Amino acid sequence: MELDRIRHSAAHVLAAAVLRLFPDTKLDIGPATATGFYYDFDSDHKFSQEDLEKIESEMVKIIGEGQKFVKTVISRDEAIALMASKSQTYKLERLADIPAEEDISLYANGEFIDLCRGPHVGSTDEIVAVKLLGIAGAYYRGNEKNKQLQRIYGTAFQSQRELEEHLLMLEEAKKRDHRKLGRELKLFLIDDAVGQGMILWLPRGAIIRKELQNFILEELEKQGYQQVFTPHIAKLGLFKTSGHFPYYKESQFVPLPDRDTLEDFVKAGKSCKEMFDALESGDGDGFLLKPMSCPAHVRIYASERRSRKELPFRIAEFGTVYRWEQSGELTGMTRVRSFTQDDAHIFCTEDQLNGEISGCLHLVKVVFKTLGIEKFRVRIGLRDKSSDKYIGSDESWLAAEEALRTAADALGVSYEENEGEAAFYGPKIDFVVRDVLGREWQLGTVQVDYNLPERFGLSYVGSDNKDHRPVMIHRAPFGSLERFAGLLIEHFGGDFPTWLAPEQVRIVALNDELAEYVKFVQRELSAAGIRVSVDVHSDKLNAKIRRSEIEKVPHIFIIGAREAEEGTVSVRSRIDSDFTGTMKPTDAVAYLKKLIANRELPRK
């Protein structure tokens, strides 16, 4: 893709500019990304915003020089000698990653030369629109045990107009950043005393979470799901059987021995690593913070002998799970270590499979429509047949993949297929949504699984009175509630539809003499189940109205002497142009109840 070549070439120009200004800098890697490029540097000099401006100016000079990008293929020994002569130690380590049978290629532009597969544009003057965006820390190879490098981010486009549009979008994104709005609107908190990647839902944010849960529960009841609850911790052996451990052990919290096993380990003088290795090999009993709810749901299914007449068996849970994400990858609510999934599993027969998948896909579309998420694409994640990370037979994988294609075709949605994107136990359909800023987020997933039923020996009694193996479907329309809430904060810019808003109405009065009428209106709203507050500050009326707007309360009821005398309220709505003017409280309540019951979207 031409844009990728431009951005990759811009990364090389960035590195060349840095070396011109800071010759002792050591280079790591500088790839193109979906939105731009970056390059990682190790330098004794700590780059500043002022340095960023100097580096960008030097990049402009290099671009103006029209330097050709020239590819050279050399031997491994020559490459090692070259990088050693330049004291580029990180490049020497990267060289060791290249398989022995692969060629070693270099790209040069001007005096700069880099270890690189390419491709690149023909010359630097083809990079017509480039901008450096910021500096961040990045651990070498993404491992927090390694040295932290300095990462410079930039972006490039094929025209100046596209670049300017992108920069405007970034400014809007800063305003909508869920971390900023979450703090300002008092929705959630991350506290180092609790732990990185651990979300504390504040009362206002908890209302949003509760409303989302109620919404999905209503839809689940329509589809015949039953709600269950399972523990946050379970025996390690359960996750060994499922395959979550050891397949993903590096991304899980460390398992802990039970008390008896721990005492035995201590008496034997085992180190922490020896304890971990012993638990991994099955020596002693241990427990694991659950990374997924599916193994516990499997055990619920297996708790009774099931007949075909009981299928499909659908169970759902808002299950909190735990993943050990690297600290450098944690981002607000969108990348955390503890999160709650709207997790559900369906156990069905093969002939029920297509219908059940269709029901799952329909549910995802209902969720998106209700929340005004109009733009999304569908991708089917398939296994990489050359990889050994997947479990199960070829036959079960082919059947599962075909079932997903059939369901997607029946729903009338176009889709793409991505090899290597399947879960280790089965293929999946992911929904990738585009928000109001044009950014893409992966939300909602439906997975077909022949393998966990096999690993756990699940069965049902068929019409022939013999045991048969059920098929399992994993599905989560929201995915992570934390991540979904973070997306919604940015999608709505904090201006939530009335049904989701933590505070639906705020009453502001001209003075304290109107207190009795204010209390009457407040009681009317509260009795109707509307979340209402009264601004009790001693500020002037305009200041109270302004505060309500800053705090993004969707509807303001203004009460002055005339409203109190006439028994009315003056309504000002941030998100519904039809809901304005002076009206009786009963009429306002009726209108609000309709907005809330129908989960109507903002109409500005």
C-alpha positions in Angstrom: 0.0 0.0 0.0 1.4 3.4 -1.0 0.5 5.1 2.3 2.4 2.4 4.2 5.5 3.0 2.1 5.3 6.7 2.6 5.0 6.3 6.4 7.8 3.6 6.6 10.0 6.0 4.6 9.1 8.9 6.9 10.3 6.7 9.8 13.7 6.3 8.2 13.8 10.1 7.6 13.0 10.6 11.3 15.9 8.3 12.3 18.3 10.1 9.9 17.3 13.5 11.3 17.9 12.3 14.9 21.3 10.9 14.0 22.2 14.2 12.4 21.3 16.1 15.5 22.3 13.5 18.1 25.0 11.3 16.5 25.5 9.0 19.5 21.9 7.8 19.5 21.3 4.1 19.1 18.4 2.9 16.9 15.9 0.1 17.4 13.0 -0.2 15.0 10.7 2.2 13.1 7.7 0.7 11.5 4.6 2.2 9.8 1.4 1.9 11.8 -2.3 2.2 11.0 -2.2 5.9 11.7 1.4 6.9 11.1 4.8 5.7 12.2 7.3 5.7 15.1 10.9 5.1 15.8 12.5 3.9 19.1 15.7 5.5 20.2 18.2 4.9 23.0 19.9 8.3 23.8 21.6 9.9 26.8 19.8 13.0 25.7 16.1 13.1 26.9 14.1 14.4 24.0 11.9 17.4 24.7 9.1 19.2 22.7 11.7 21.7 21.6 13.9 18.9 20.3 10.9 17.5 18.4 10.5 20.8 16.5 14.2 20.7 15.6 14.0 17.1 14.5 11.0 17.9 12.3 12.8 20.8 10.8 15.8 18.5 10.0 13.3 16.0 8.4 12.0 18.7 6.1 15.6 19.4 5.0 16.2 15.7 4.3 13.0 15.5 2.4 13.9 18.6 0.3 17.3 16.9 -0.6 15.4 14.3 -2.6 17.5 11.5 -1.3 17.0 8.2 -3.1 16.1 5.0 -1.2 18.5 2.4 -2.3 18.2 -1.3 -1.3 21.3 -3.5 -0.9 21.4 -7.2 0.0 24.5 -8.3 1.9 25.7 -11.3 3.9 25.0 -11.8 7.5 28.7 -11.3 8.4 28.8 -8.0 6.4 25.7 -6.8 8.2 27.1 -7.6 11.6 30.4 -5.9 10.8 28.5 -2.8 9.5 26.2 -2.4 12.6 29.1 -3.1 14.9 31.2 -0.4 13.3 28.3 2.0 13.9 27.9 0.8 17.5 24.2 0.0 16.8 23.8 -2.8 19.4 20.1 -3.0 19.1 20.4 -3.6 15.3 22.9 -6.5 16.1 20.3 -8.1 18.3 17.6 -7.6 15.7 19.9 -9.3 13.1 20.0 -12.4 15.3 16.2 -12.6 14.9 16.4 -13.0 11.2 16.3 -16.7 10.2 19.5 -18.1 8.7 17.9 -18.8 5.3 16.7 -15.2 4.8 18.5 -12.5 3.0 19.8 -9.5 4.9 18.7 -6.3 3.3 19.6 -2.7 3.9 18.0 0.6 2.8 20.1 3.7 2.5 19.0 7.3 1.9 21.8 9.9 1.9 24.2 9.2 4.7 21.7 7.1 6.6 21.6 3.3 6.3 19.2 0.9 8.1 18.6 -2.8 8.5 15.2 -3.1 6.7 13.1 -5.3 4.5 11.3 -2.3 2.9 9.5 -1.4 0.8 10.0 2.4 0.5 9.1 5.2 -1.9 11.6 6.1 -4.6 13.0 9.2 -2.9 12.5 11.4 0.2 10.8 14.2 -1.8 7.8 11.9 -2.3 7.0 12.4 1.4 4.8 15.5 0.9 2.9 15.8 4.2 4.6 14.7 7.5 4.2 15.8 11.2 5.8 14.6 14.4 3.2 14.1 17.1 4.9 13.3 20.4 7.3 11.4 22.6 6.7 8.4 24.9 8.6 5.7 26.7 8.6 2.2 25.2 10.3 -0.8 26.7 12.7 -2.6 24.4 10.8 -5.5 22.7 7.8 -4.5 24.8 9.2 -6.2 27.9 9.1 -4.0 31.1 12.2 -5.9 32.3 14.2 -4.3 29.5 15.5 -0.8 29.1 13.0 1.9 28.4 13.7 3.6 25.1 12.3 6.9 23.7 9.7 6.5 21.1 8.9 9.4 18.7 5.6 9.2 17.0 4.7 10.9 13.7 2.3 10.6 10.9 2.4 11.1 7.1 -0.2 11.4 4.4 -0.3 11.6 0.6 -1.5 15.2 0.7 -1.4 18.2 3.0 -5.2 18.3 3.1 -5.4 14.8 4.5 -2.7 15.6 7.1 -4.6 18.7 8.3 -7.8 16.7 8.5 -6.0 14.1 10.6 -4.5 16.7 12.9 -8.0 18.2 13.4 -9.3 14.8 14.3 -6.5 14.3 16.8 -7.5 17.6 18.5 -11.1 16.4 18.7 -9.9 13.1 20.0 -8.0 14.9 22.9 -11.3 16.6 23.9 -13.1 13.2 23.8 -10.3 11.2 25.5 -12.2 8.9 27.9 -9.4 9.3 30.5 -9.8 13.1 30.5 -13.7 13.0 30.4 -13.7 10.2 33.0 -11.8 12.3 35.4 -13.8 15.5 34.7 -17.2 13.8 34.8 -16.2 11.6 37.8 -16.9 8.3 36.1 -14.0 6.1 37.0 -10.7 6.2 38.8 -7.3 4.3 38.5 -5.4 4.4 41.8 -1.8 3.1 42.1 -2.6 2.1 45.7 -5.2 -0.4 44.2 -3.1 -1.4 41.2 -2.4 -0.4 37.6 -5.0 -1.5 35.2 -7.6 -1.9 37.9 -10.7 0.3 37.3 -12.6 1.8 40.2 -16.1 2.7 38.9 -17.2 5.8 40.7 -21.0 6.3 41.5 -21.7 8.1 38.2 -19.8 5.6 36.1 -21.4 2.8 38.0 -24.8 4.1 36.8 -23.6 3.8 33.2 -22.4 0.3 33.8 -25.6 -0.7 35.4 -27.7 0.7 32.6 -25.6 -1.2 30.0 -26.0 -4.4 32.0 -29.8 -3.9 32.3 -30.0 -3.3 28.6 -28.2 -6.5 27.6 -30.0 -8.5 30.2 -33.4 -7.5 28.7 -32.1 -8.7 25.3 -30.8 -12.0 26.8 -34.1 -12.7 28.4 -35.8 -12.3 25.0 -33.4 -15.0 23.6 -33.9 -17.4 26.5 -30.6 -17.0 28.4 -30.3 -17.9 32.0 -28.0 -15.9 34.3 -25.3 -17.5 36.3 -22.5 -16.4 38.7 -19.1 -18.1 39.0 -16.1 -17.4 41.3 -13.2 -15.1 40.5 -10.7 -17.9 41.2 -10.7 -21.5 40.4 -8.4 -24.6 40.5 -5.4 -24.4 38.2 -6.3 -27.9 36.8 -9.6 -26.5 35.4 -7.6 -24.1 33.1 -5.1 -26.8 32.2 -8.0 -28.9 30.9 -9.5 -26.0 29.0 -6.1 -25.1 27.5 -6.0 -21.5 28.9 -3.1 -22.6 30.9 -0.4 -23.1 29.7 -1.4 -21.7 26.2 -1.7 -18.2 27.5 0.2 -18.5 30.8 2.4 -15.4 30.0 -0.7 -13.2 29.9 -2.2 -14.5 33.2 -1.6 -13.7 36.8 0.8 -16.1 38.5 -1.0 -19.2 39.9 -0.9 -19.6 43.7 -0.6 -22.9 45.6 -3.3 -23.8 48.1 -2.3 -23.5 51.8 -1.4 -27.2 52.2 0.7 -27.3 49.0 2.4 -24.0 50.0 3.4 -25.5 53.3 4.8 -28.5 51.6 6.8 -26.3 49.2 8.2 -24.2 52.0 9.2 -27.3 53.9 11.0 -28.6 50.8 12.8 -25.2 50.5 11.5 -24.5 47.0 12.1 -21.0 45.5 9.2 -19.1 43.9 10.2 -20.2 40.5 10.4 -23.8 41.6 6.9 -23.5 43.1 5.6 -22.1 39.8 7.3 -24.9 37.8 5.9 -27.5 40.2 2.3 -26.2 39.9 2.7 -26.1 36.1 3.8 -29.7 36.0 1.0 -30.8 38.3 2.9 -31.2 41.5 0.5 -30.0 44.1 -2.8 -28.1 44.0 -3.0 -24.4 43.0 -5.5 -21.7 42.1 -5.6 -19.2 39.3 -7.5 -15.9 39.0 -9.8 -16.7 36.1 -8.7 -15.4 32.7 -12.0 -16.5 31.2 -15.4 -17.7 32.5 -15.9 -20.4 29.9 -14.4 -23.3 31.9 -16.7 -22.6 34.8 -19.7 -22.5 32.5 -18.6 -25.8 31.0 -18.7 -27.3 34.5 -22.2 -25.9 35.0 -23.4 -27.6 31.8 -21.6 -30.8 33.0 -23.3 -30.8 36.4 -26.4 -32.6 35.0 -27.0 -35.2 32.4 -28.6 -33.3 29.5 -30.9 -34.4 26.8 -31.4 -33.1 23.3 -34.7 -31.6 24.4 -32.8 -29.2 26.8 -30.7 -27.8 24.0 -29.8 -25.2 23.2 -28.6 -24.5 26.8 -27.8 -20.8 27.1 -26.2 -19.2 30.1 -24.8 -15.7 30.7 -22.7 -13.9 33.3 -21.2 -10.5 33.8 -17.9 -12.3 34.7 -14.9 -10.4 36.0 -11.6 -11.9 34.6 -8.0 -11.1 35.0 -5.1 -10.8 32.5 -1.5 -9.8 33.1 -1.0 -7.0 30.6 2.4 -5.4 30.4 2.4 -2.1 32.3 3.5 -0.2 29.2 0.4 -1.4 27.3 -2.2 -0.3 29.9 -4.4 2.5 28.7 -7.3 3.9 30.7 -10.3 1.7 30.5 -9.4 0.2 27.1 -6.4 -1.9 28.2 -6.7 -3.1 31.7 -5.8 -6.1 33.9 -9.2 -6.7 35.5 -12.3 -6.4 33.4 -15.9 -7.6 33.3 -17.2 -9.4 30.2 -20.9 -9.8 29.2 -19.9 -13.4 28.7 -22.4 -16.0 27.5 -22.1 -19.6 26.3 -24.5 -21.7 24.3 -24.4 -25.5 24.2 -26.2 -26.8 21.2 -26.5 -29.6 18.6 -24.9 -29.3 15.2 -28.2 -28.8 13.5 -28.9 -25.9 15.9 -25.6 -24.2 15.3 -26.4 -21.9 12.4 -29.6 -20.6 14.1 -27.8 -19.9 17.3 -24.9 -18.1 15.6 -27.5 -16.0 13.7 -29.1 -15.1 17.1 -25.8 -14.0 18.4 -25.0 -11.8 15.4 -28.5 -10.3 15.5 -27.9 -9.4 19.2 -24.7 -7.5 18.3 -26.5 -5.6 15.6 -29.3 -4.6 18.2 -26.6 -3.3 20.6 -24.9 -1.3 17.9 -28.2 0.2 16.6 -29.3 1.2 20.1 -26.1 3.0 20.8 -25.9 4.7 17.4 -22.9 2.7 16.2 -23.6 2.8 12.5 -20.3 2.0 10.9 -18.7 -1.4 11.5 -17.1 -4.2 9.6 -17.1 -8.0 10.2 -14.0 -10.2 10.1 -13.8 -13.9 10.5 -10.7 -15.1 12.4 -9.4 -18.4 11.0 -6.6 -20.5 12.3 -3.1 -20.5 10.8 -2.8 -24.1 9.6 1.0 -23.9 9.9 0.9 -23.0 13.6 0.8 -25.4 16.5 -1.0 -23.1 18.9 -4.5 -24.4 18.0 -6.2 -27.5 19.5 -8.6 -29.9 17.9 -9.0 -31.8 14.7 -9.0 -30.5 11.2 -12.6 -31.7 10.7 -13.9 -29.7 13.7 -12.1 -26.6 12.6 -13.5 -26.8 9.1 -17.0 -27.3 10.4 -16.8 -24.4 12.8 -15.4 -22.0 10.1 -18.1 -22.9 7.6 -20.8 -22.4 10.3 -19.6 -18.8 10.8 -19.5 -18.1 7.1 -23.0 -19.5 6.7 -24.4 -17.3 9.5 -22.7 -14.2 8.3 -24.1 -14.8 4.8 -27.6 -15.3 6.2 -27.4 -12.1 8.1 -26.5 -10.2 5.0 -23.3 -8.7 6.2 -20.1 -8.5 4.2 -17.0 -9.8 5.9 -13.3 -10.4 5.5 -11.3 -13.5 6.5 -8.1 -13.2 8.5 -5.9 -16.2 8.9 -4.2 -16.6 12.2 -6.8 -14.5 14.2 -8.8 -17.4 15.6 -8.9 -18.3 19.3 -6.8 -21.3 20.2 -10.0 -23.4 20.5 -12.0 -22.2 17.6 -12.7 -19.6 14.8 -14.5 -16.4 15.6 -16.5 -13.5 14.2 -15.3 -10.1 15.4 -17.1 -6.8 14.9 -14.8 -3.8 14.3 -16.7 -0.5 14.8 -15.7 2.9 13.5 -16.4 5.7 15.9 -17.4 9.3 15.2 -13.7 10.2 14.7 -13.1 7.5 12.2 -11.1 5.3 14.6 -11.6 1.5 14.6 -12.3 -0.6 17.7 -12.7 -4.3 18.0 -16.0 -4.9 19.9 -18.2 -7.9 20.2 -17.2 -11.5 19.3 -18.9 -14.8 18.5 -16.8 -17.9 18.6 -17.6 -21.5 17.6 -15.9 -24.2 19.6 -15.9 -27.9 19.1 -12.8 -28.4 21.2 -13.7 -27.5 24.8 -16.7 -29.9 24.7 -14.2 -32.6 23.6 -11.6 -31.7 26.2 -14.1 -31.7 29.0 -16.0 -34.8 27.7 -19.4 -33.0 27.4 -22.4 -34.9 26.1 -26.1 -34.9 25.7 -28.5 -37.8 25.2 -29.9 -37.7 21.6 -33.2 -39.0 20.3 -31.4 -42.4 19.6 -30.8 -42.6 23.4 -27.0 -42.4 22.8 -24.5 -39.8 24.0 -23.5 -37.1 21.5 -21.1 -34.2 21.8 -22.6 -30.7 21.9 -21.1 -27.7 20.1 -20.2 -24.6 22.2 -20.6 -21.0 21.2 -18.8 -18.2 23.1 -20.3 -14.7 22.6 -19.9 -11.2 24.1 -21.6 -8.3 22.3 -19.9 -5.7 24.5 -16.7 -7.7 25.1 -15.2 -5.9 28.1 -17.6 -3.5 29.9 -14.6 -1.3 30.8 -13.4 -1.1 27.2 -17.0 -0.6 25.9 -17.6 2.2 28.4 -14.4 3.9 27.4 -15.5 3.7 23.7 -18.9 5.1 24.5 -17.4 8.0 26.6 -15.4 9.0 23.5 -18.2 8.2 21.0 -20.7 10.5 22.7 -18.0 12.9 23.9 -19.6 12.6 27.4 -23.0 13.7 26.1 -24.7 10.5 26.8 -28.3 9.7 25.7 -30.8 10.3 28.4 -31.2 6.6 29.4 -27.4 6.3 29.9 -26.7 9.6 31.6 -25.6 9.3 35.2 -27.6 12.5 36.0 -30.6 12.9 33.7 -32.0 16.2 35.0 -30.6 19.0 37.0 -32.9 21.6 38.6 -31.5 25.1 38.9 -33.4 27.8 40.7 -33.2 31.6 40.7 -33.0 31.8 44.5 -33.6 29.9 47.7 -37.1 31.4 48.1 -38.2 28.9 45.5 -37.0 25.9 47.5 -40.5 24.4 48.2 -41.5 24.3 44.5 -38.0 23.0 43.6 -38.6 20.1 46.1 -42.0 19.4 44.6 -40.6 19.1 41.0 -37.7 17.0 42.3 -40.2 14.6 44.0 -42.2 14.3 40.8 -39.1 13.4 38.8 -37.7 11.0 41.4 -41.1 9.2 41.7 -41.0 8.6 38.0 -37.6 6.9 38.3 -35.7 9.8 36.7 -32.2 10.6 38.1 -32.4 14.2 39.2 -30.3 16.6 41.3 -30.7 20.1 42.5 -27.9 22.7 42.2 -27.7 24.0 45.8 -24.8 26.4 45.2 -25.3 30.1 46.0 -24.1 31.2 42.5 -26.1 33.2 40.1 -28.5 31.4 37.8 -26.2 31.7 34.7 -23.3 30.2 36.6 -25.5 27.2 37.7 -26.6 26.7 34.1 -23.0 26.9 32.9 -21.9 24.3 35.5 -24.6 21.9 34.3 -23.4 22.3 30.7 -19.8 21.7 31.6 -20.8 18.6 33.6 -22.8 17.5 30.5 -26.1 17.0 32.2 -28.5 16.3 29.3 -31.5 18.3 30.6 -31.8 21.4 32.8 -35.0 22.5 34.5 -34.8 26.2 35.2 -37.2 27.6 37.9 -37.8 31.3 38.5 -40.6 33.1 40.2 -42.9 32.9 37.1 -42.4 29.1 36.8 -43.2 28.6 40.5 -46.3 30.8 40.2 -47.6 29.1 37.1 -46.6 25.6 38.2 -44.2 25.0 35.2 -40.5 24.5 34.5 -38.4 26.0 31.8 -36.6 23.2 30.0 -33.2 23.4 28.3 -32.0 20.2 26.7 -28.4 19.6 25.5 -29.2 16.6 23.5 -32.8 16.8 22.3 -33.9 19.8 20.3 -37.6 18.8 20.6 -37.5 18.9 24.4 -37.3 22.7 25.1 -39.5 25.5 26.3 -41.9 25.9 29.2 -44.1 23.0 30.3 -45.9 21.4 33.2 -43.7 19.0 35.3 -46.1 16.1 34.4 -45.6 16.8 30.7 -41.8 16.9 31.1 -41.9 13.7 33.1 -43.9 11.9 30.4 -41.6 13.1 27.7 -38.5 12.0 29.6 -40.0 8.6 30.4 -40.6 8.1 26.7 -37.0 9.0 25.9 -35.7 6.7 28.5 -38.0 3.7 27.8 -37.2 3.9 24.0 -33.5 4.4 24.7 -33.6 7.2 22.2 -30.4 8.7 20.9 -29.5 12.4 21.1 -31.2 14.7 18.6 -29.2 17.9 18.5 
